[in-house]
Amino acid sequence: MDKYYYLVAQLPSLVFDRENPISVQTFLEEAEKWLSVSDFRALKQARLDDPENRSGGPGVWRRYGEFESRFRRELGQWRQALRDGSETRPDTFSPSLVKEGNPLEVEKKLLARRWEVIAEEEKDHHFDLGFLVLYYLKLQILQRLSVFDKEKGMEHFQTMSRVTV
């Protein structure tokens, strides 16, 4: 447990939609030095792109994974209801979050919503494995945000538009 204090104390603060101060790879390499094999395995299991894989992880990962699964399900249901002209009321997000904006702006808002949920859970964790899992999830969000490039996206969109026309 005392190793967690050292590891957490040396981690830089993370701010949504700002430059990532530490790479995911660097974080994992440093965590591997300080965590037990089982704790490190549990940490690595917390993948933003695989919320269904929750077995054996810390409680914070299971709770976040449950949120993520519900979030994705409700988002799909909301989009389907929009196409069908029906109405649904999601619990995990406000429909105003995804009603306005281009796809990039909407994706950023969805990532911001995830960040909020993680930050809320973080209030109960400081120098434990739960904190490290939440930090890792935030790093993954920042990594995802860092690949968004409006110019490259527009170029790709125009290329794809020409192919389909």
Buried (B, 14 or more C-beta within 10 A) or exposed (E): EEEBEEBBEEBEEBEBEEEBEBEEEEBBEBBBEBBEEEBBEBBBBBBBEEBEEBEEBBEBBBBBBEBBBBBBEBBEBBEEBBEEEEEEEBEBBEBEBBEEEEEEEBBBBBBBBBBEBBEEBBEEBEBBBBBBBBBBBBBBBBBBBEEEEEEEBEEEEEEEEEEEE
